[in-house]
Structures are given as structure tokens and as C-alpha cells.
């Protein structure tokens, strides 16, 4: 199980604590494989892009109009976090429902 996120992100730390066997992949350092990003975008659509982040607010209008996957590749912190890859399933974000779904897979 992989948790794609940031090591200093509160939601990612909560997910890692609840899933100690999972490996945290820091997207700023290692990025997200293209295949995983494409699958996540197909599943979650616009929700994959975190438009409430300070990174998003720092972009100009022209940059905001770029394709979501291109934006995430250029600015990994724009991805909503955490993105959890468990087997062939993906989960986005961290809340009680997602935690229960992931735990049920274990």
C-alpha cells in the first residue's frame, strides 16, 4: 500500500499513523507515477486538484487553465492528499469513511 502525499501534511500523517504498513511517498521528492496519476484523474476528475491550497492561490490565471495532470506534475503540492493506492483501488483524501474502506481491505 502506498500513500502519495507530503510528509509534513496533517492528513497524510494521520493516514500513515492509521496504516503503519503503508509506505509514504513524498510527491515533492519522488513525484507520482504517470499511470497512477492518470488512473486517479479518471476516477476522481477535478477533485484530484486541490484548488484551496496556497500553491493554487499563487498561480496566475493562465497557469490555472492548464490541464490538471500537467499542473500536478509541475506542482505536486496541488494534488489533493493523500492519494492512497491499495491493490488496484485508489482512495483520495482522509476521513472516517475512507479509513474504514481502506481498513476493510486489509
C-alpha positions as CSV (number, residue, x, y, z in Angstrom):
1,X,0.0,0.0,0.0
2,X,1.3,3.4,-1.0
3,X,0.3,6.8,0.4
4,X,1.1,9.6,-2.1
5,X,1.3,12.9,-0.2
6,X,3.6,15.2,1.7
7,X,5.5,14.2,4.8
8,X,4.5,17.4,6.6
9,X,0.8,17.2,5.6
10,X,-1.5,16.6,8.6
11,X,-3.9,14.4,6.6
12,X,-1.1,12.3,5.3
13,X,0.4,11.8,8.7
14,X,-3.0,10.7,10.1
15,X,-3.3,8.2,7.2
16,X,0.2,6.9,7.8
17,X,-0.4,6.5,11.5
18,X,-3.6,4.6,10.9
19,X,-1.9,2.5,8.2
20,X,1.5,1.8,9.6
21,X,2.3,-0.9,7.0
22,X,1.8,1.6,4.2
23,X,4.8,3.5,2.6
24,X,4.5,7.3,2.4
25,X,5.7,8.6,-1.0
26,X,6.5,12.3,-0.7
27,X,5.3,13.7,-4.0
28,X,7.6,16.7,-3.9
29,X,10.7,14.4,-3.7
30,X,9.6,11.4,-5.8
31,X,6.5,12.5,-7.7
32,X,3.6,10.3,-8.7
33,X,3.9,7.8,-11.5
34,X,2.1,8.9,-14.6
35,X,0.0,5.7,-14.7
36,X,-1.2,6.3,-11.1
37,X,-2.0,10.0,-11.8
38,X,-3.9,9.1,-15.0
39,X,-6.0,6.4,-13.2
40,X,-6.6,8.9,-10.3
41,X,-7.7,11.6,-12.7
42,X,-10.1,9.2,-14.5
43,X,-11.6,8.1,-11.1
44,X,-11.7,11.4,-9.3
45,X,-11.7,14.1,-12.0
46,X,-11.5,17.7,-10.9
47,X,-11.4,16.6,-7.2
48,X,-7.8,15.5,-7.7
49,X,-6.7,19.1,-7.9
50,X,-6.6,21.0,-4.6
51,X,-7.8,24.4,-5.5
52,X,-7.8,25.5,-1.9
53,X,-4.0,25.2,-1.5
54,X,-1.6,28.1,-1.2
55,X,0.2,26.7,-4.3
56,X,-3.1,27.2,-6.3
57,X,-3.6,30.7,-5.0
58,X,-0.1,31.6,-6.1
59,X,-0.8,30.6,-9.7
60,X,-1.8,33.1,-12.3
61,X,-5.0,32.7,-14.4
62,X,-3.0,31.3,-17.4
63,X,-1.4,28.6,-15.3
64,X,-4.8,27.7,-13.7
65,X,-6.2,26.9,-17.2
66,X,-3.6,24.2,-17.8
67,X,-4.6,20.5,-17.8
68,X,-4.9,19.2,-14.2
69,X,-2.3,16.4,-14.8
70,X,0.2,18.9,-16.2
71,X,-0.4,21.2,-13.2
72,X,0.1,18.3,-10.7
73,X,3.3,17.2,-12.5
74,X,4.7,20.8,-12.4
75,X,3.4,21.5,-8.9
76,X,3.0,18.2,-6.9
77,X,1.6,20.0,-3.9
78,X,-1.5,20.8,-6.0
79,X,-2.7,17.2,-5.7
80,X,-5.4,16.6,-3.1
81,X,-3.8,14.5,-0.4
82,X,-3.4,11.8,0.5
83,X,-3.9,9.6,-2.6
84,X,-3.8,6.0,-1.4
85,X,-3.1,3.1,-3.7
86,X,-4.2,-0.1,-2.1
87,X,-4.1,-3.0,-4.5
88,X,-5.9,-1.9,-7.7
89,X,-8.0,0.6,-5.8
90,X,-7.4,4.3,-5.2
91,X,-8.7,6.5,-2.4
92,X,-8.5,10.3,-2.2
93,X,-8.4,12.3,1.0
94,X,-8.6,11.0,4.6
95,X,-11.8,10.8,6.7
96,X,-13.6,8.1,8.7
97,X,-15.3,6.6,5.7
98,X,-12.1,6.3,3.7
99,X,-10.3,4.9,6.7
100,X,-13.0,2.3,7.2
101,X,-12.9,1.4,3.4
102,X,-9.1,1.0,3.5
103,X,-9.1,-0.9,6.7
104,X,-11.7,-3.3,5.3
105,X,-9.3,-4.2,2.5
106,X,-6.6,-5.3,5.0
